[in-house]
Amino acid sequence: MKEKVQAVIEKIRPYLQRDGGDIELLDVSTDGVVKVRLRGACGSCPMSMMTLKMGVEKQLKDEIPEVKEVITG
């Protein structure tokens, strides 16, 4: 599943980079929890949790039903 998650993150990455941010995949647990690190502008943006939940998590869940949650680490 990690490869699938990485492929979706690669689709999302250009949108974050366009705003001066980036995302790094840290881990994918067997119970469907994805751990990422938001970097650059995304790491310090007050809207980063909305980006994480409404953007990254939604896209991952839409494309990979096994994903249950996305957290930062």
ZABAKE-821130 format. One record per residue: x, y, z of N, C-alpha, C in turn. Coordinates in steps of 0.001 Angstrom, whole numbers, padded with zeros to 6 digits, always signed. Each point is the difference from the previous one (the first is absolute). Layout:
REM residues N
XYZXYZXYZ
...
This chain:
REM residues 73
+000819-001191+000000-000819+001191+000000+000869+001262+000000
+001204-000098+000539+000872+001177+000059+000264+000565-001400
+000163-000868-000974+000254+000452-001362-001201+000758-000564
-001207-000474+000313-001212+000679-000458-000098+001395+000628
+000285+000064+001304-000061+001280+000710+001022+000963-000595
+001220-000475-000241+001039+000854-000569-000425+000524-001378
-000661-000837-000789-000448+000421-001333-001032+001128+000094
-000909-000079+000967-000994+001061+000176+000677+001268+000499
+000940-000137+000915+000735+001167+000500+000742+000691-001136
+000532-000759-000923+000694+000598-001144-000958+000825-000856
-001292-000382-000041-000992+000777-000725-000316+001308+000728
-000009-000048+001338-000350+001155+000832+001168+000984+000100
+001211-000515+000017+001208+000798+000244+000088+001283-000838
-000260-000014-001311+000135+001242-000781-000882+001140+000505
-001171-000313+000520-000897+001040+000519+000586+000641+001254
+000609-000804+000850+000629+000528+001211+001254+000795-000349
+000767-000514-000954+001238+000681-000395-000293+001353-000657
-001106+000075-000688-000388+001257-000645-000174+001115+001032
-000386-000370+001228-000183+000971+001073+001201+000056+000943
+001127-000583-000415+001218+000064+000804+000122-001084+001057
-000840-001003-000070+000030-001092+000972+000421-001307-000636
-000074-001045+000794+000305-001341-000491-000534-001003+001012
+000009-001258-000378-000473-001070+000862+000946-001180-000126
+000235-000664+001112+000886-001161+000037-000734-001147+000681
-000023-001165-000622-000604-001188+000592+000966-000593+001006
-000456-000171+001237+000847-000569+001046-000299-001469+000249
-001299-000353+000038-000345-001379+000345-001437-000301-000410
-000274-001257-000236-001354-000490-000220-000158-001224+000885
-000898+000082+000990-000184-001119+000928-000925-001050-000614
+000021-001165+000585-000841-001091-000494-001479+000258+000259
-000314+000909+000927-001402+000309+000279-000514+001218-000777
+000758+000458-001005-000478+001045-000899+000289+001424+000415
+000923+000192+000938+000377+001358+000414+001245+000414-000780
-000107+001126-000677+001099+000530-000805+000626+001161+000766
+001312-000047+000163+000712+001073+000694+000831+000765-001017
-000194+001322-000024+000710+000863-000935+000639+001164+000752
+000893+000688-000685+000581+001233+000517-000261+001076-001038
-000625+001094+000443-000183+001156-000866+001229+000880+000161
+000569+000432-001114+001241+000775+000046-000179+001331-000711
+001013+000839+000150-000023+001306-000656-001123+000856+000547
-000656+000729-000871-001091+000880+000414-001125-000784+000667
-000197-001237-000394-001071-000817+000590+000282-000349+001458
+001261-000083+000364+000352-000350+001370-000363+001067+001007
-000037+001258-000436-000278+001092+000929-001315+000717-000299
-000715-000447-000973-001256+000654-000396-001110-000306+001015
-000746+001020+000415-001105-000247+000929-001109-000872-000606
-000042-000099-001304-001007-000827-000669+000493-001418-000288
+001167-000355+000504+000599-001294-000349-000855-001188+000427
-000693+000088+001128-000847-001125+000413-001192-000157-000936
-000519+001105-000511-001089-000090-000971+000525-000617-001296
+001191+000421-000421+000625-000584-001185+000175-001496+000196
+000456-000383+001181+000243-001414+000286-001292-000801-000040
-001023+000453+000698-001242-000768+000127-000902+000120-001231
-000204+001215-000482-000939+000206-001102+000628-000230-001369
+001302+000055-000077+000680-000207-001268+000652-001364-000086
+001060-000180+000765+000808-001219-000073-000805-001217+000449
-000596+000070+001182-000740-001159+000512-001178-000354-000901
-000738+000990-000447-001152-000269-000871+000445-000675-001296
+001057+000509-000611+000484-000590-001256+000465-001438+000214
+000743-000226+001078+000482-001360+000281-001167-000951+000247
-000980+000416+000790-001157-000862+000281-000815-000271-001263
-000129+001020-000857-000748-000184-001244+000658-001041-000901
+001331+000022-000061+000717-000897-000907+000401-001327+000631
+000142-000010+001328+000424-001213+000702-000921-000200+001206
-001062-000758-000137-000984-000167+001080+000600-000559+001294
+001121-000672-000068+000626-000566+001210+000567+001080+000922
+000218+001206-000526+000528+001088+000821-001112+000477+000943
+000303+000010+001287-000973+000393+001020+000221+001421+000502
+001287+000436+000048+000313+001310+000562+001378+000436-000484
+000201+001305-000081+001319+000566-000314+000387+000900+001156
+001195-000210+000535+000498+000785+001131+001374+000570-000353
+000420+001001+000755+001352+000542-000181+000911-000621+001029
+001251-000078-000370+000958-000605+000917+001334+000655-000024
